[in-house]
Amino acid sequence: MPKTACIETFGCQMNVHDSERMAGLLEQAGYEIVHDVDIADLVILNTCSVREKAEEKLFSRLGEIRKSTAKHKGMPLVAVTGCVAQQEGDAIITRAGMVDVVVGTQALRRLPVLVSEAEHSGQPQVDTNPYDDVSFPLGIAVRHDPVKAYVTIIEGCNDYCAFCVVPYTRGHERMRPVEEVVREVKQAADTGHSEIHLLGQIVNHYHAPDDPGCDFASLLHRVHAVRGVKRIRFASPHPRHVTQAMLEAIRDLTKVCKHLHLPVQSGATAILTRMRRRHTREDYLDLVERVRNIIPDVTLSTDIIVGFPGESQQHFEETVSLTERVRYHSMFSFKYSERPNTLARFRMADTVPAEEKSRRLAVLQQVQMDIQSRLLMEYVGRTVDVLVDSKSRRRSNEVSGRTTGNTVVNFTGQPEWIGQMVPVRVCRAGPNSLWGEAQRTCQ
């Protein structure tokens, strides 16, 4: 019987794609991928260090695995990968003796070798070395989603925003060759994945190392030309790298979704300066106006941190007023928490009490919920094209998908519609999604 491996993934889309890559490497090494730690010979925790208490959550999960597997077949080999692995390295082994392998974000290709060495030597293996080569064997990733395919175009980040741990866990910025990216997109489309998600820490900073004339807008044109691709999404862009050519590509290329994620982080210029975001409130609002003038039907989303060191009530009110002015279709909002190695942790006192952070977050989230509820109500009575990507988790006769603007739509349909584009008349709106009736099915 083949050995079994279970991968648990925490965090961003890039972590999800890294898990797909690890699954492919392990299958090549003879493992069968399972979804239950209790029957796994190898358990991998692919970690994220962006959120608060990420390290404690890792060790808590390790304790749960120890208890659970002890009742069944005994301890499996345990590997920790991802950003916490890169950040903590040998300290994970020191604190949790049950961990056999620690693999950093830039050493994923060495996972099967390190697992084998740990298994045969009985000694823990750690590799958090920085490797500049971001190429990956074509077709190795095991894509679990039948519709979406994640394709990484950039690894790492050079911006060093004061709150962000990514440059310390993902390394400096490295671009993949455009020809390699396009080959992976073609391979994904040929295997039925009709929605391509281009990934990078600052995805729109892309410049092809093998073609000096190919920037992010040019890459969108190249991916748009691939047969079998129905939709193109990307995450996550930075406002200061939004170009005219990029906006025109979003407007003119029919496969590129009319949704733009523009992380603002704060609505107060003073806090943006402390965050080292390199744009002001006015810069951002000018960009939003330009985006909407060029792409009138665009939907916008954002990231916001409340309670950053030095944030006063007035600063917070500027964030609320910016939110009301922009009218985002969706938002990811968080309370500030210190992250290891970041500039904010070493240079700024955490001045906002935890209770006040929670209050501000609740206020902001209610403002956003009111805005997006009103925006979603505007869809009622309209017909929208939905790329069906899943069956409903709640109702056996429903399917679900997204509009070009990234809004979830639920409606009665068949599982075989997954991967098809379906026109849906919207009948009802909730605070986060829509419900409708399929008008017909089409390829």
N, C-alpha and C positions, 0 to 999 in steps of 0.2 A: 504493500500500500504506500502511496506517496505521503510524504510528510505534509502537514497542514499549517497554514499561516493565517493569522487574523490581524488586520490592520485597522486601528481606530484613529480617526482623523479629527483634529481640532483646528479651528481657525479659518483662514481665507481660502479663496478659490485656488491660489497657487499651492497651498498645502493639499487640497483635494487632488490636484493634478500630480503633485509629487507622490501621493499615495498610489495613483494609477500607474506611475512609472515604477514604483517599488513592487507593486503587484506583478507587473510584467517581468521584472528582473527575477523575482522569486519563482514565478512559473517556469522561466527558463532554467532555473536551478533545480527544478523538480518538485516544487511545492504546489499544493492545491490551496487556493484561497477560500477560506471559510469566514463565517460572520459570527462565530461564537467562541469566545476565549476559552470556554471550558473544554472544547475539543481540539484546541490548537496546540501544535508542537512548538510554534513560534508566535509570540504576541509582539506586535509593533505599535507603539504609541507615537503618532506623528503630531508633534506639539506645536502650539502657538504661544508666543510670549507677549503679544500685543495687549491682551486684556489684563485686568487686575488679578493678582494672586495666581498667575499662571503656573508658577513653580509649585505652589501648595496644591493646586488642583492635580498636577502630575503625580505628586507623591501620594495624595489621597487615592487616586485611581490605582496606583501600584499596590497600595494596601488592599483595595477591594479585589484586585486580581489575585493577590496572594491567598486571600481567604476563599475566594470562589473556586480557584483551581485546586486547592488543597482538598476540597470535598469530592473532587471528581477524579482526575488522572494524575495529580501531582503537578509541580511547577513546570511550566514550559520554559523554553528560552525566552528572554525578554529583551527587546531592543527599544531604545528611545531615539527618535529622530526629530527633525524639525528645529524650530528656532530656540526652544528651551535647551535642546541638546547642544546646539552651537554655543549658546550663552553660558551654560553651566559645565559642560564637558565632564572631566573626571569627578567633579563634585557630586554628580548624580550617582556614580558608583560608590563613592564614599558614604553617601547618605542612605542609599538603597542597595544593599548588597545583593538583592535579587536581580538587579539589572546586569545583563551579560554583554550588551553592545550599546554604545553611544555613537551615533552617526550625525555629523553636522550637516547643514543645509547644502554645502558644496561638495559633499562626499557621498551622495546617495548611490552613485554607481558602484561603490565598494561594499554596499550592504551585504550581498550574498557571500563575498569573501570573508568579511568580518564575522558574520554568523557562523560560517564553517570553521574559522579559526577558533572562535569561542567554544564551539561545540567539541572540537577535537582536543584543544589544549586545556579546557576547564578554566581558562583565564579570561577576565573581561577584556574587551577590545574597544578602543576609543579612537575615533578619527574626526577631528574638527578642523583639519587643515584647510586653508583656502586654496581651492583649485580654480584657475581662471577659465578653463575650458567649459563652456556651457552647452556644448553639443551633446546630443543624446541619441542612442540608436533608434533609427526610424522604425515605427511600428511596434516598439517594445511595450508602450503603455497599454494597460488593460482598461479600456474606457467602459465604466459601468453604466453611464447614461446613454440611452439609445439614440438621443437626439443631439445633445450638446457635446462638443469636443473642445477641451481646453488646450491652447497652444501657447506656450511661453515664448515671448520674443525678447524680453529683457530679464536679467537676474541682477539683484542688488540695487543700491541707491547711493547717490553722492550728495544728497541735499542736506542731510543732518538737521532736520527739523528738531527743535529742542525737546519735544515730547516723545520722539519716535525711536524705537529700538531697532528698526529694520536695517539700517546701515551696519549695525554691529552684529546682526545675526545672519543677514543675507550677503554681506560683503559689498564691495564697490560695484559700480554699474558695469555690466558686461552685456553686449548685444549679440544676438544670434544672427548668423548670415541670412540674408533674405532668401536665398535659394533653398536653404535648409528649412526655413519657416514655410515657404510655399509648398515644398515637398510634403511636409507633415500635414498641411491643410488638405492637399490632394489625397493623401492616404486616408485622412479622416473622412473626407467626403465620399471616397470610394467604398468605405465600409458603412455607409448609411448615416453618417453624422452630418446633418444639414445645417446646424447652427454652430458657428465657430466663435469661440471666446478667446480673443487675444489677451495675454496676460503680461503684466510687468509692474514693478513697484511704481514707476512713472512711465506708463505705457506709451504716452504720446511724446516722450523724449527719444523715441527710437530713431536711430540712424544706422543703416546697414553697414557692417564692417567690410562687406565684399562689394558694395556699390555706393560710392560717396554721394550719388545723386538721389538715393532712396531714403526719404524720411518717412515719418509715420503716415502722412497722407498718401504718399506713393505706395506704401505697403498696403493700405486699404484698397487701392486700385488693383494691386496684384492679387490680393485675396478675392476681391469681387469677381475677378475673371475666371476663378476656378469653377468648373462645371460641377453641379451637385450641391453647391453651397446655396442655401436659401436665405440665411440671415448671418450677420456679422455683428458681434458685440465686442466690447473691450473694457478692461479695468486694470488699473485705475489711473486716469489722467490727472495731471496737475494743472491748475488754472494758468500758470505762467508759461506753459508750453503749448497752449492752444493757439494754433496758427490759422490764418485765413484759408490756406489750402486745406487744412484739416476740416474746418467748418464747411467748406464747399464740397469736400468729399462726402461728408455726412449728408449734406443736402441732396447731392446729385446721384450718388450711388444707391440704387434701389434696395440692394441687399443689406446695406449698413443701417442698423436700427436707429430710429430717430429718438434716441435717449442718450443723455450725456450726464455722467456723474462728475460733479465739480466740487470736490472737497473744499469747504471754506474754513472749517475748524473754529472760527470765531467771527463775530460781526464787528469787533472793535479793532481799529488799527493799532492801538497801543498793545493789545494782546497778540495780534498777528506779528508785530515786531518782536515781542518776547519769544514767540514761538519759532521765529526765524522762517516765516512762510514766504517772505520776499514779495508779498503783494499787500496792498492796503484795502480797506473796505471799499473805497471809491474805485480802485482798480477792478475789484471783483464785480461790483455793480455795473461798471462800464462793460465788462466782458459779458455779463448776463444779457445786457441790452443788445450787444453786438450779436451774440448767439441767436437771440430770438428774432432779430431782424433778418438774419441769413437763413435760419431754419424755423419758420413760424410755428410749425407743428411739433417742435421738440418738447420732450419732457425732461425735467431736471431733477437730480437727486444730489445729496451732499452728505458729508460727515461733519459733525460738530462736537467739540469737547467743551464741557462746562466746568467751571471751578479751576481753571489753569492758574498757577501761581501768579498772584497780583491782580486777578480778575475781581473788580469791584461790582457792586450792584448796577452802577451805570454802564459798565462794560457789558454785563449780562443783558441789560435792556437793549443795548445796541445789537446784540446777537438776535434777540427776539424781534426787533424791528426789521432787521435784514431778512429774517425768515418770513415775516409777513409781507415784505416787499417782493421777494423773489418768488414765493408761492411754489415751493418744491412739491413734486409728486410723491416723493418719499425721502426719508432721512434716516441715517444711522447716527445716534447721539449717545454720548458716553460721559461719565464722570471722570475727571482727570485722576490718574493714579501714577505714582512714580514708577518708572521702568528702569531696569538696570542699565548702567553705562551712559544714560542719556544726559545731555547738557542740562536739562531742567532739574534732574535729580542732584547734580553736583553743584549747580550754581544758583538755584532758586529755592527759597523756602516754600513749602506747601501751605499757603496762607489761608486757604478757604476751608472752613470746618466741614467735616463729612456730612453733617446734617444739612448744611447750607447747600452743598453740592447736590444732595438728593432733592432738596426743594427746587432748586433751579432746574434740574433735569426734568422733574415732573411738570413744571410750568412750561418748559420748552416743548416737551412731548405732547402736551395737551394742545398747545398752539398749532403744532404740526399736524396733529390728528384732525383738528377742525379744518385746516386748510386742505388736506388731502381728501377728506370726506366730501368737501364741496367740489373739488376737482373731479372726483370719481362720479359724483352725481351728474356731471355734465355729459357723461358717456351714455346715460340712459336714453334709449330710443335710437342710438346710432348703431351702425354695423361696422365692426372692426375685424381685421384679419388676425387670426390667432394661429400661431404655430403650436400644435398640440404636442406636449412633452411628457405627459404622465397621466396615469389613472388617478381618479379622486381617492384620497385616503378615507373619506367618510362615506361615500356612496358608490356602490358597485356599478351603477349605470351612468356615472359622470366621468368626464375627462377634464383636463386642465391644461392651459397653455398661457402664453403671454402675447400681448400686443407688441408692435414695434417700439412702443414707448415703455415697455417693460412692466406693464400692468397685468396682473394675473386675472384670467377669465375662466370661470367654471361653467360647464354646460353638459347637457345630456349627450352622450356619444359612445362610440365603441372603442375598445382598446386598439383595434387595427388602425384607428385614425392617428395614432401616435406617429409623429414625423410629418404629418400632412398639414398644409395650411388650410384653415377652415374659416369662412366668413361667419361671424356670430353677431346676431342682433342683441344688444345689451338690454336686459329687462330690469335689472336691479343692481344697486351699488351698495357695498358695505364700506367699512372704514379702510380696508386694505385690499379689497379685490372686487371683481364684478361677477355677475351671473347673467347668462343669456341663453339664446336658442340658436342652434346651428341653422344657417339658411341653406347650405348644401356643403358637400365635401368636394375638395379639389386638390390636385397634386401640387 
